[in-house]
Amino acid sequence: MIRVLSGSATRLPWPDNYFDAVITDPPYYDNVPYSDLSDFFYVWLKRTVGHLYPELFSTPLTPKGEEMVADASGAGGMVEAKKRFESMLTQAFGEIRRVLKPEGIAVIVFAHKTTEAWESVIRALLEAGFYMTASWPIHTEMTTRLRARQPAALASSIYMVCRKRVGSEVGDYTQIRKEIANRIREKLAQFWEEGIRGADFFMSAIGPAVEVFGRYQTVEKLSGEEVTVPELLEDVRREVARFALERILQQSEIGGIDSPSRLYLLWRWTFGQAWVPFDEARKLAVSVGVELTAFWGEGGIVKKDKEFVQMLAPQDRAKDPRFQKQQNFTTMVDALHRGVILREKGHLAELKEHLESTYGGNSQFWHFAQAVAEVLPEGSKEKQQLEGLLYSSRSLGADKQGRLF
């Protein structure tokens, strides 16, 4: 028999150890203003069926005081909104743990493209006394929805299967780190074969890491300090970045490509040409050892607008006087962009001279250019420009390995 009840997830009306399983899809942090959207339907439902369910329609609009969302406008700022969301989510997960039988499972569904949101969810899970036993990214988001028009939008939700943690063991991060890396790579290989890509790929690695990390009540460094969730996710990002670059470049050694160029390739694969929240962009840069702030402004490869940043394409940099005057190229991506611009202008003699004096004789450079072209979507102007440069390189006198004669 199915029973539908209305109540608060932080105060469940069931006794301890009651359910075999609890399946929940909690609010997605700050993604959806649920109660505001509900108001549109609420006023009409109240007029049509409100008399049948008076207890559900006793207020003029939907109740908002106990809504579990990270709403900066309603909490006096995003810092307080985050604290409130995480506190309420921890209470809700604690209630789920209470009503679960000792061998019961909780299935939690979550989707968000920022690691800040994931930090809140993972902390709430661990503090509530859960550990993860399995996780899967599942394509659940409609490609026709408004948010999906942005290249960085997620297509998947992560389904996390959790059990009650009963031990109080303290883990040694030196050992656990190796186990986490092995587990991540094992699962990422599977996800890669299943076609998970971009931002979804980064998020899919969180579950496998927490499967290992969450088995312990606390995890400590050699110094005795407790390892935090942000530190765990920073290690996860580094591992995913290396794995993704190895697969994109189809080689295990990526040291021949400089760090800013690796960031560019990883960015295009992850976010395309979307505007990205600064903190997410910074964390991606850190994963390959780059300080993002060193690359924006005139002559740089990153553009900042308020709290968002974007990775510039060659056509954007063609309008930058400082980049056009640049003579010394220390990164492959800068040299690649100059090459694209020169070809677009038809300056083939200057293009050949530019390639000979920079990376034209380096096969890794052409491998990098090919990889960027391959991760860009069909119809992309930058993709067409890169394919044109790759084609021109042969007529300029490059062999199959990309070395100029």
N, C-alpha and C positions, 0 to 999 in steps of 0.2 A: 504494500500500500504506500502511495506517495503522499507526503504531507508537506505543504508549503507554509513556512512561517516567516514573519517579519520580526527582526530583532537586531541586536548589536553583536558583531563578531567578537567583541571584547568581553561579552558576558553570555556564554552559551547556556541554554536552559536544560542541560543534560548532566547526569551524574558522571563521576570519574570512570575511566576504563569502559566506556559504553560502546564505541564504534570500532568496527574492523577497519574502516577506511574513511578518510575525509578528503574530498577533492574540492579545491577552491581556486578561484581566479581573482586574486586580490586587486585593488586599484593599482593602476600603473603610474604611481608616483605623481608627477605633475602633467601627465599626458592628456588626461580627459577631465573636464569639469562636469562630473557625473550629475550632481544635483541641479546645476544650472540647465543642463540639457533636459533633465527629467521634468523640470518645471513646465516646459512646453506641453508635454503630454499630461502632466498631473492635473492642470486646470480643466482640461476637457474630460479626463477620466472622472474627476470629482463631480462634474456636472451630470455625467451619464450613468456611472455605476457607484458613485460615492455613497448613496443610501444603502447599497448592499454591503459595503465594507466600511462602515463609519469609523472604525478604529484605525484604518489606514489613511483616511482623508480628514483627519481632525484639524489639520493646520492649513492656513491659506495657501502656502507653497510647500515644497518638499523640505523636511527638516535638514538643517545644515550644520548644527552645532557639533555633531559627532561624526561628520564625514571624514573618512580616512584618505585624504589627498594632501599633497604638498602644495598648498595654495598660498603663495606669498602674500596676496592681497588680503586674505582672511586671517593671517597669522602675524602680521606686522613685519614681514620680510622673509626671504627665502631660508635664512639660517634657522629661524624659529619654525618655519613651515616644515623643514626637513626633520628637525628634532621631534616635532609633534607627530609627523607621519611615522617615523621610526619607532617612537614610543608606543603608538597605538597598534602598529603592526606586530611589535613584540608581544603586546598583550593578547592580540588575536591568535598568534602562533602558540602562545602559552596555553590558551584555552583549548586549542586543537590538540595539543599534547596531553592536556588533562583528560579530555573525553576519549582519547584513543586507548584501545586495549594495548597491553604491553608489546604484543607482536603486530600491532596495527600499522598501517602506512598512511602517510599524508602525501597527496599529490598537489603540488603548487605550480601554477602557471604564471609566468611573468614575461613581459617584453618591454624593453626600454633600450634606447641606443646610447645612454650615458652610463658610465661606470659609477657615477655618483649615486644614481638610483639603485644600481646593483649592490653597491656597498651597504645601503640601508637595508635591503632585503636579506642579504647574506648575514649581516650583523644580527638582524631580528631573528633569523632562523637559528643561528648558533646560540644566542642568548636565551632563546626559548627552550633549548635543550634538544634540538634536532641535529641529525647528520644526514647527509645525502647518500643514497645508495645507487642512484642512477639518474641520468638526465638526457634528454633528447631535444634538439631543435626541430620543431615541426612547423611547416608552412601553414600559417593560419590567417595571415593578413591579406586582404583583397588588394590586388595590384591596381584596381580602379579607384581605390579610396583617395581622398584629397591629399593626405599626407604622403602617399606613395609616389606622387609626382615629383618629390624631391629624391635625388639619387641616393641620399644617405638613409632613406627610410628603411626600417626593418621589414622583412617579409615573414619572419618566423617568431614564434613564441617558444620559450624554453620550458619544457615540462620536467619538473624536479620531483623525484620520488624520495621521500624522507622517512626515517624511522626515529624512534626515541633513542637518545644517547643515554646509556645507563652507566657507563664507566666514568672515572674521574682522572684518567691518565693524562700526564703532561708529555707533550711531544717535543722532540729535538728537531728544530727546523733544518739543521744541517743534513740530517738523514731524510726528513720528510720532503725537503725540496727536491731531492733526486727522484723520489717516488712520485711527486706531483708532476715533474717534467716528463717522466716516462708515461704516466697515465694520460697527460694532456696529448702527447704525441700519438699515443695509441688511438685515442678517440678522434683526434683531428684527421688522422689518415682515413678513418672511416667516414667522417663528415665530408672530407674532400671528395671521396669517391661518390658520395650521395649528392654532390652538387651544391653544398652549402658554400657561399662566397661572401666577400665583403664584410660589412658590419655584422651580419649574422654569424660569420665565422668566428670573429673575436668573441662575441657573446656566448657562443656554443662551448667555449673552452672553460667558462667559469664553473659550470657544473662538475666536470671531471676533477678540477682542482679542489673544489669544496668537498667532494666525495672523500678525498684523502685527509684534508685539513680538518674537517668537521668530526672526524672520529675521536678527536682529543678534546678534552675540556678546555685546555689552553695549549698553545704551541709557543715555545720559547727559543730565543737565540742563545748563542754561547754565553752572552753577557748576562743572561737571566731575564732580559726584557721580553715582554710578551709581543708576539708578532701580531700586527693589526690586520684587519681586512684590507685596507688600502695597500699595505705592503704586499699582501698576498696577491692582490689583483695586479699590482705593478709587475711582479714576477711573471704572472700569467700573460700579460701583454707582451713582455719581452720574448717569452717562449713562442707565443703565437706569431709574432712578427718574424722571428727567425724561420719558423716552419713555413709560413706563407711565402716569404721571399724565396726560400729554397724551392718550393713547388712552382711559383710563378716563373722563376728564372731557370727552372729545370736543372739545378745544380746544387750540390751540397756546400760548395765553397762560395760565399758571397762577399768575401773580404776584398775582392778586386773592384768592387763598386763602392764609391765613397758614401758616407752616412747621409748627407743631404739628398743624394740621388736615390738612395734606398728609401728614404722617407717619401720622396716624390712618387716613386713607383707604388709604395704601400698605400699612400693617400689616394692615388687614382684608383687603385683596386678596391679600397675600402669605401671611400666617400664620393668617388667620381669628381664632379666639379661643384658639389654642393657647398653651401656655407655651413660651417660646423661650429658648435659652441667652443669657445677658446679652451676651456679646461680639457675637453675631449681631444682637441687637436694637440694640446701640449703633451698629454699622456701618450698619444701615438708617437710624437716626436721623441719623447724620453725613451720609448721602447727600442729605438734604434740609435740612441746616444746623441740626439740633436737638441740644442736649445732653440726652441721655436722663435723666440723674440729676436734672435740674431738675423733672421731672414725676412723680416717685414720692413716696410718703408720703401723709399725710392731705391730702385736697383735690386730689391729683394724679390723673392719668389712667392712670398705670402702677403696677402692683403687682409687688413683688419678693419672691421666696421663694427664699432661698439663691442659687444661681447662675442661676436662671430668672426671667424677667419675663413679664408678661401685660398686654395693653392692656385696660383696663376698659370694660365696656358700661354703658349708662345705668342698668340695673337694679342694677348693682354700686355705682354712685356715689350711688344714691338712699339707700343706707345710710350714707353718709359725712357726718357732721355738718358738717364744715368746708366741704364742697362745697355743702351745702344752705344754708349761711349766706352763700355768696359773692354779692356784689352787683355787682362790676365784671367784665365778661366781655371779655377781650382776644383770645380765640380763638373761631373759629366752632364748634369741636368742643365746647367747654364750653357755649356758648350752645345748641347743638343738644341736648346731653344734658339741660340744664335744661328745655328745651322739651318733650322726650319725657317727662320725669318729671312735669311739670305736667299734661300731657294725660292721662297714665296715672291721675293722681289726680282727673281731672275738673275741674281748676281752669282753666276756659277763659278767664274774664275775666283772671285773672292771667297766663295764657299769652299772651293778646293784648298785654297791657301789656309783658310780657317781650320779645316779638318786636319791638314798636314801639321799645323802648329799646335794642335791640341790633342784630341783623342782619336783622330781618324785611323791611326795605325794600331789601335787597341781593340782587339776582338770583343772584350767585355763591354766596351762602349756601344757597339752595334747590337750586342746581345741585350743590353739594357734598353736601347731604343726599340728593339723588336718587342720586348716584354711590355713596355708601356703601351705600345700600339695595340697589342693583343688584349690588354685588360680594359681598354676603352670601348664604349658601346658603338655598335654600328650607327653610322650617320654622324658621329662626332667629328667636328671640324679638325680637332687636334689629331684624331686618329688618321684622317685623310692626309694631313700635313706630314705626319711621321712616316706613313707608308710612302708618300712621295719622296721624302728624304732618303729612305731606305732604298728605293728604286734608283734614285739619282746617284747614290753612292757607287753603284756598279758602273754607271757610265763615266764616273769620275776616276775610275781606275782602282776599285777595291776588289780584292779577291773574295772568295767565299767565306773566309774567316774575318772579313772586315778590315784587313790590313791594306792601306793605300800603297800602290806601287811607287 
